[in-house]
Structures are given as C-alpha cells and as structure tokens.
Amino acid sequence: MPKVFFSYYLRDADQADEFATRMLEVVEPAASAEEAVLGWTLHRSLDWPGGSDDRADFVSVADVTDLRRWRTVRPTAS
C-alpha cells in the first residue's frame, strides 16, 4: 500500500500545540473522509542525540489505496 509523507516546518516552535490541534481537528477528518485514504497519522519530531536540527517539526503519513483517485486535502481557513 502506498504511503504519502508530509513534512511540516513551523516558523514558530511555540505554536506546535496549536498546529497539532488544528491538524487533528481539521486535516485528519478531511483526509480520513477521502475514499482512497485508509489511515492518517500525525507524528511530532523529538530531539535525540546525533539527530539533525534541520528536521521537520511534524510529519503526517497517509495510507492511500489508489494514488490515481487520491487528492491532496486542502482545508479551508477558519
């Protein structure tokens, strides 16, 4: 099954909780409503010894059954 990864780099790290909340309240339901999406998860990057400082703040992963039928979810501004 194809997996689609999205990396998110925040301008302000202090907004991480607000970003995660918005993703889970707006993007996750929209992504999960897509017929071709079987699953969607959001992961927050953590510091670890030897890790890069240039890593994404968040990564979301979508399990997509048919890439031809899948479309990128673009939530509306609220």
Stockholm file with secondary structure:
# STOCKHOLM 1.0

chainA/1-78         MPKVFFSYYLRDADQADEFATRMLEVVEPAASAEEAVLGWTLHRSLDWPGGSDDRADFVSVADVTDLRRWRTVRPTAS
#=GR chainA/1-78 SS CCEEEEEECCSCGGGHHHHHHHIIIIIHHHHHHSTTEEEEEEEECCCCTTCCTTCCSEEEEEEESCTTTCCCCCCCCC
#=GC SS_cons        CCEEEEEECCSCGGGHHHHHHHIIIIIHHHHHHSTTEEEEEEEECCCCTTCCTTCCSEEEEEEESCTTTCCCCCCCCC
//
